[in-house]
Amino acid sequence: RTLLTENVTPGQLAAAGAVGVFLGALPLLAAHTIVILLVAGFFRLNKVAAVGTSQLCMPPLVPGLCIEAGYFMRNGEFLTEISVETLGYQALDRIYEWLLGSLVLGPLLAVGIALIIYMTAAAISREAGRKEHVVE
């Protein structure tokens, strides 16, 4: 509700959420927040919403899913061995697989989150609009 009082439409909030989730899924090691703030500022989106939704992509879930998807795209099977060998010594391969997987899963997650944010924000806006008419 607080975000909707800042002259932001549900569509703008949904776009900020989508940007945050898409960029949050990418392997931008130690630079997620900076990149999200720059992109949100460039497109004049709500920075708080963008950074907030990027936190949905915190490890281990979304990076793990992206690595699995990337490994599957490269090898035709899922990565089932989790060890020092696969995560430590083959770390560069895993980052490449994370990038590949995030280019597929990132947009899907972004669209899903954008729809949820839009529907929620639109419902809150309609409710607030009805309350204003009742008060008058």
PyMOL commands that set and color helices and strands:
alter all, ss='L'
color gray80, all
select helices_A, chain A and resi 3-5+10-25+32-42+47-57+61-75+84-89+91-135
alter helices_A, ss='H'
color red, helices_A
deselect
rebuild
show_as cartoon
